[in-house]
Structure formats: structure tokens, C-alpha cells
């Protein structure tokens, strides 16, 4: 059974940093496409960063390029999202995802989702 468990969210001031973690079980990250998505109140879920192949470059949404970095530790079967220079508009619930066949960073491509971790960026 595939399970994804996020952690690391919280309240941070604008300009600060957070690192989100997603521990996986039931599969190995190097065999799956992985991603981070977020959903702000009243908005649709959007792709933040995704990796679809072991030799591919990560995708980043324009709004987070240069500030967020996705990485994985295959030995720990954990994926991370390092978020720097946070802005109030980054406030959202962040979800990690995985799928064996995803090719991009759209929500409909991913079958497995964590429960989400809330990030709040204050001014």
C-alpha cells in the first residue's frame, strides 16, 4: 500500500524558510514520478515542483523558481521541498504526490497523495 506522510509545515514570517518532508512507503521514489502541490483557500490545487524521471530536470512553477528546491533521499525514501524567501502568497496546504506513470505536474496525473501540511507565511 502506497502511503505518503508530509511534515514540516508551520507559521513563518515573510522572507523566512521552511523545509517540507514527505516520507513514502509502499514504493521507492526512484521508480515513481514525485511532486509537491499546494492549494490555497478558494483556489485550485497547483503544481509547485515535480520530478518525473530519474534523469530529468525538476519542474518548478514560475512563482517559486529560484526560491524552492525539490530533492530526494532514496536511502530514506523521503522527498523534500526546501522553501526559501517565503512570501505571503505561498500560504497554502502543501501536498506531496507520487505516481508510476505521471509525465508532468498536473494534479490529475497523480494517484497517490499525502494528507497535506499547512504553511502560513505572515507579513
matplotlib code that plots the C-alpha trace (Angstrom):
import matplotlib.pyplot as plt

x = [0.0, 1.4, 1.5, 2.8, 3.2, 4.2, 5.7, 7.5, 4.8, 4.1, 4.0, 6.9, 7.5, 7.9, 11.4, 11.9, 12.4, 10.8, 11.7, 8.9, 9.5, 7.5, 8.1, 7.0, 6.2, 4.9, 7.1, 10.6, 11.0, 13.4, 10.8, 8.0, 7.3, 7.1, 5.7, 4.7, 1.4, -0.3, -3.8, -4.7, -8.1, -10.5, -8.0, -7.4, -4.6, -1.4, 1.8, 4.8, 7.6, 7.7, 10.3, 9.1, 12.2, 15.5, 17.5, 15.1, 15.3, 12.8, 9.8, 9.2, 6.2, 7.2, 6.1, 8.6, 11.6, 14.8, 13.2, 12.1, 14.2, 12.9, 15.2, 15.0, 16.9, 16.4, 18.0, 15.4, 12.7, 11.9, 11.4, 11.9, 10.8, 13.2, 11.4, 13.3, 12.4, 8.8, 6.1, 2.5, 1.2, 3.0, 0.4, -1.4, -1.7, 1.2, 0.8, 3.3, 2.3, 3.6, 2.6, 4.2, 3.2, 3.0, 4.8, 4.1, 3.0, -0.8, -2.9, -4.9, -1.7, -1.1, -2.9, -1.2, -1.4, -0.4, -2.7, -1.1, 0.8, -0.2, 2.2, 1.3, 3.5, 2.9, 3.7]
y = [0.0, 3.4, 5.9, 9.5, 11.4, 15.1, 17.1, 20.4, 22.9, 25.8, 29.5, 31.6, 35.3, 36.6, 36.1, 33.0, 29.4, 26.0, 22.5, 20.1, 16.4, 13.5, 10.0, 7.3, 3.7, 1.0, 2.1, 3.6, 7.1, 6.4, 4.4, 7.0, 10.5, 12.7, 16.1, 18.8, 20.6, 23.3, 24.6, 28.0, 28.8, 29.3, 28.4, 25.3, 22.9, 23.8, 22.1, 23.6, 21.2, 17.8, 15.2, 12.8, 10.8, 10.0, 11.8, 14.6, 18.2, 19.1, 21.3, 24.4, 26.7, 30.2, 31.6, 29.5, 29.4, 30.4, 30.1, 26.4, 23.3, 19.7, 16.9, 13.3, 10.9, 7.5, 5.8, 7.3, 7.1, 10.7, 13.8, 17.3, 20.8, 23.5, 26.8, 30.0, 33.7, 32.8, 35.2, 35.6, 34.3, 31.0, 30.3, 27.1, 23.4, 21.6, 18.0, 15.5, 13.1, 10.1, 8.2, 5.4, 7.0, 10.8, 12.8, 16.3, 18.4, 18.5, 17.1, 14.7, 12.8, 11.7, 8.9, 9.0, 11.9, 12.7, 14.3, 17.7, 20.1, 23.7, 26.5, 30.0, 33.0, 36.2, 39.7]
z = [0.0, -1.0, 1.8, 1.8, 5.0, 4.9, 7.7, 8.3, 7.7, 10.1, 10.6, 9.3, 8.6, 5.1, 3.9, 6.1, 5.2, 5.7, 4.6, 4.0, 4.1, 2.6, 3.8, 1.5, 2.0, -0.4, -3.3, -4.0, -5.1, -7.9, -9.7, -9.5, -10.5, -7.4, -6.8, -4.5, -5.0, -3.0, -2.5, -1.1, 0.3, -2.6, -5.2, -7.3, -6.5, -8.4, -9.1, -7.3, -8.3, -9.8, -10.9, -13.5, -14.2, -12.5, -15.2, -15.8, -14.6, -12.0, -13.0, -10.9, -11.1, -12.2, -8.9, -7.0, -9.3, -7.6, -4.2, -3.8, -4.4, -4.6, -3.6, -2.5, -0.3, -1.8, 1.1, 3.4, 0.7, 1.5, -0.7, 0.4, -0.6, 0.6, 0.6, 0.9, 0.7, 1.5, 0.6, 2.0, -1.3, -0.6, 2.2, 1.4, 2.3, 0.6, -0.6, -1.8, -4.5, -6.4, -9.4, -11.5, -14.8, -14.4, -17.1, -15.9, -13.0, -13.2, -10.3, -12.5, -13.3, -9.8, -8.0, -4.6, -2.2, 1.3, 3.8, 3.4, 5.7, 6.2, 5.5, 6.7, 5.8, 7.7, 6.7]

ax = plt.figure().add_subplot(projection="3d")
ax.plot(x, y, z, "-o")
ax.set_aspect("equal")
plt.show()
